[in-house]
């Protein structure tokens, strides 16, 4: 039998979580997860790592459920008259976005997608992208 006095160290953060309560609106981006009250940033960026679309949610939010929301926040004006660009040509994503709803959404919008299911292939893709970014910046 273990008594409370025999416990060593701090309690798990998971046990310390609290509900944000009625005073915290859903739009504030605070949610419960194993680490306590957390926030998650969902970002769409170009190959030069410039943010194009941003969404803030509670930390418990699944990445894949907010993919379409992030992509719909993209609005890029090139300085010429006319509508700003709102649709990327392609999406490079990790395995969190391989679900059918994500693939169907991109297919309906005519966006090609590359996902990597293993760390090795994902690292290879990131290395290639980083190489292209550095090569372009040296010119």
Phi, psi and omega in degrees: 000136181254135176256162183299326180294339182276348181288142180242146175082178182280156176289159178297142176300331181301328180278346183266358184294151176223154178286134178304336175086176184291340180280352183252107181296153181299330182285000181278353175071034177241128180214161180277139171213185182300332181273001182111212178278121185223168178232146178235137177255125176256123187232136168252128182229156175275182182291346175267011178066026176271128180296133178250326181215138183226140174219136177251131178225174172294152185297342181276352186290135178286138181302314187296330182287345181250006180301311182294327179295316180296314181296329179284349177274353181289128176208107185241120176262134180264012178090349178264161178296153178118179182290144176288155178287132183234358184231124176286159176285323183212161178232132173250123186219165176269185188292349177294341185253017184274358182294157182302318179301320179293314181296318179296318179301312181294320180297318179298328181267001178072031181254129176279153185224140173238126175234147178242130184264347179241153180298324182295312181289327178294316178297323178298315178297318178294321178296317177298315179298318179296321178298316179296320179297313181294320181298317180293327182284342180275346183277000000 
